[in-house]
């Protein structure tokens, strides 16, 4: 079985990342169209930018969680030999799938944070259509939160199956075998 400290730390980091992603979805920037004092042009005014920082925080906690698991497991390929069997095969599959969900979650959070931070003043003439005040689409941070959830489950399963597959026992030699070491 894997280290309980690693498992609990990864779970805590993933829960914090999930909570921050949900908070980012709830606090996305909203924009309103405002005319200048002389009514020559209109522009967009955005409210709070806190969702950007929630998204960045979720991104960093998820990254920290992934680094912790990959460091503890030596990234699956660098370390002692593993026992052949189902645990090793399952750990290999979970390794690739957890990296895939991790990359999708990080991309969603990064795209949401960058798009939420991008605030400009679109000026248009008063008689033209009002400007389009672009904001983050609804569900970008929620998609990141969903993939954080999937990553958390898959990462925990990966670490547990990796720990089962590790070859920690010394090879056993029966006394009834023929010794071929001198040949």
Backbone torsions as a table, in degrees:
resi	resn	phi	psi	omega
1	UNK	NA	147.8	-178.4
2	UNK	-73.1	173.0	179.4
3	UNK	-67.4	128.4	-179.8
4	UNK	-68.2	-30.1	177.5
5	UNK	-65.3	-45.0	179.3
6	UNK	-63.7	-45.1	-179.1
7	UNK	-61.3	-44.5	-178.3
8	UNK	-70.4	-39.1	177.9
9	UNK	-64.3	-42.2	178.9
10	UNK	-63.5	-41.7	178.8
11	UNK	-63.1	-42.2	179.1
12	UNK	-64.8	-45.3	179.3
13	UNK	-62.6	-40.0	179.0
14	UNK	-68.0	-37.1	177.2
15	UNK	-66.7	-38.9	176.9
16	UNK	-64.6	-44.2	179.0
17	UNK	-62.2	-41.5	178.9
18	UNK	-63.0	-45.3	179.0
19	UNK	-62.8	-40.6	178.4
20	UNK	-67.2	-36.6	177.6
21	UNK	-67.0	-39.5	176.6
22	UNK	-65.2	-41.9	178.0
23	UNK	-63.3	-37.8	178.4
24	UNK	-64.6	-39.3	178.0
25	UNK	-64.1	-38.8	-178.9
26	UNK	-72.8	-28.7	-174.4
27	UNK	-109.0	28.0	178.5
28	UNK	-57.1	151.3	179.2
29	UNK	-68.2	144.1	175.0
30	UNK	-122.8	151.1	-176.2
31	UNK	-126.0	151.0	174.3
32	UNK	-129.6	149.1	178.6
33	UNK	-88.0	128.7	-177.8
34	UNK	-127.5	141.1	174.4
35	UNK	-94.0	150.2	176.7
36	UNK	-73.3	175.2	-175.5
37	UNK	-64.6	-34.1	-179.2
38	UNK	-92.0	-1.7	179.4
39	UNK	59.8	36.6	175.9
40	UNK	-84.9	-31.8	-178.4
41	UNK	-150.6	166.5	175.6
42	UNK	-120.9	156.5	178.9
43	UNK	-150.2	171.1	-178.1
44	UNK	-99.0	137.2	174.7
45	UNK	-118.1	125.7	-178.0
46	UNK	-101.5	148.0	177.4
47	UNK	-87.0	-153.1	-172.7
48	UNK	-50.7	149.1	-179.9
49	UNK	-109.3	22.8	-175.3
50	UNK	-68.5	-27.2	-179.5
51	UNK	-63.7	-31.1	176.5
52	UNK	-60.9	-44.9	-177.6
53	UNK	-73.2	-33.7	173.2
54	UNK	-63.0	-42.3	178.8
55	UNK	-64.5	-42.0	178.2
56	UNK	-65.9	-39.8	176.9
57	UNK	-62.5	-43.0	177.7
58	UNK	-62.9	-41.3	178.5
59	UNK	-60.6	-44.6	-177.9
60	UNK	-69.9	-40.8	178.8
61	UNK	-66.9	-38.5	176.4
62	UNK	-65.6	-40.5	177.3
63	UNK	-62.5	-43.7	179.1
64	UNK	-62.6	-39.7	177.4
65	UNK	-62.6	-44.7	-179.4
66	UNK	-66.2	-41.1	178.6
67	UNK	-63.4	-39.7	-179.9
68	UNK	-63.5	-46.0	-179.9
69	UNK	-68.0	-43.5	-178.9
70	UNK	-68.5	-32.0	175.2
71	UNK	-69.6	-39.5	179.4
72	UNK	-69.1	-33.7	-179.2
73	UNK	-96.4	3.3	-177.7
74	UNK	55.5	37.7	175.4
75	UNK	53.2	36.0	173.7
76	UNK	67.3	-33.1	-172.5
77	UNK	-104.2	-21.5	-177.8
78	UNK	-106.5	103.4	179.8
79	UNK	165.0	-166.8	-178.4
80	UNK	-71.5	162.2	-179.5
81	UNK	-66.7	153.9	-179.6
82	UNK	-113.3	152.6	178.1
83	UNK	-66.4	137.2	175.6
84	UNK	-70.6	150.5	177.2
85	UNK	141.6	-166.3	-175.3
86	UNK	-67.0	-35.0	-179.0
87	UNK	-65.0	-40.2	179.5
88	UNK	-67.3	-41.7	178.3
89	UNK	-65.0	-43.3	179.0
90	UNK	-65.3	-40.0	178.4
91	UNK	-63.5	-38.8	179.2
92	UNK	-65.2	-44.6	178.6
93	UNK	-64.2	-45.1	179.4
94	UNK	-64.5	-33.1	177.2
95	UNK	-59.2	-49.8	-178.6
96	UNK	-69.1	-39.5	-178.0
97	UNK	-71.0	-38.0	179.0
98	UNK	-68.8	-33.1	174.9
99	UNK	-67.9	-37.8	178.4
100	UNK	-63.3	-48.2	179.4
101	UNK	-67.2	-33.6	176.8
102	UNK	-62.3	-46.3	-179.5
103	UNK	-65.2	-37.6	177.6
104	UNK	-66.6	-42.7	179.0
105	UNK	-63.5	-44.5	179.7
106	UNK	-64.1	-39.9	179.0
107	UNK	-65.1	-41.0	178.6
108	UNK	-64.6	-45.1	-179.4
109	UNK	-66.9	-40.6	179.6
110	UNK	-66.4	-43.8	179.0
111	UNK	-63.2	-42.4	178.5
112	UNK	-64.7	-42.9	-179.0
113	UNK	-66.9	-41.7	179.9
114	UNK	-66.7	-44.7	-178.6
115	UNK	-67.0	-35.8	178.9
116	UNK	-70.1	-30.7	-179.4
117	UNK	-80.5	-14.8	-175.7
118	UNK	-82.7	97.5	179.0
119	UNK	-119.8	124.3	176.5
120	UNK	-131.6	166.1	175.7
121	UNK	-104.2	103.8	177.1
122	UNK	-82.9	112.3	-179.7
123	UNK	-96.7	132.5	174.3
124	UNK	-133.1	157.8	175.3
125	UNK	-67.1	152.0	-174.2
126	UNK	-61.5	-36.6	-176.4
127	UNK	-80.3	-8.5	177.3
128	UNK	-83.1	170.9	177.0
129	UNK	-58.9	152.2	177.3
130	UNK	-64.5	151.9	-177.5
131	UNK	-67.3	156.0	175.2
132	UNK	-88.8	112.7	-179.5
133	UNK	-88.2	94.7	-174.4
134	UNK	-78.0	134.9	176.5
135	UNK	-132.5	179.0	177.9
136	UNK	-67.1	134.8	177.5
137	UNK	-63.9	147.9	177.5
138	UNK	-64.9	130.3	176.0
139	UNK	101.9	-5.5	179.8
140	UNK	-67.5	-49.2	177.7
141	UNK	-69.9	-32.3	177.2
142	UNK	-65.6	-38.0	175.1
143	UNK	-63.9	-41.0	175.6
144	UNK	-60.8	-40.9	178.3
145	UNK	-65.1	-39.8	178.5
146	UNK	-63.6	-42.5	179.2
147	UNK	-73.8	-25.3	171.0
148	UNK	-63.8	-42.5	178.6
149	UNK	-60.8	-47.4	178.7
150	UNK	-63.5	-41.5	179.1
151	UNK	-63.2	-40.6	-179.9
152	UNK	-61.5	-46.3	-179.7
153	UNK	-64.9	-48.1	-176.8
154	UNK	-66.8	-35.6	179.5
155	UNK	-67.9	-42.3	177.5
156	UNK	-62.6	-45.7	178.5
157	UNK	-63.3	-40.6	178.0
158	UNK	-59.4	-47.9	-176.7
159	UNK	-64.9	-39.0	179.7
160	UNK	-67.2	-45.8	179.7
161	UNK	-70.0	-32.7	175.2
162	UNK	-63.3	-42.5	179.6
163	UNK	-65.0	-35.6	176.9
164	UNK	-67.5	-34.3	-175.3
165	UNK	-82.7	-11.8	-178.8
166	UNK	-64.3	140.1	-178.9
167	UNK	-91.3	83.3	-177.0
168	UNK	-93.7	-13.9	-178.8
169	UNK	-89.6	141.8	176.5
170	UNK	-71.8	146.6	179.6
171	UNK	-63.9	140.9	-179.4
172	UNK	-98.7	137.0	178.4
173	UNK	-116.5	124.7	177.6
174	UNK	-78.6	149.0	179.9
175	UNK	-79.2	-13.1	-177.4
176	UNK	-86.7	-4.3	179.8
177	UNK	-79.9	159.3	177.1
178	UNK	-85.4	127.9	179.2
179	UNK	-75.2	118.4	-178.6
180	UNK	-111.9	10.8	-174.9
181	UNK	-70.2	-26.8	-179.0
182	UNK	-82.4	-10.8	-179.4
183	UNK	-93.7	NA	NA
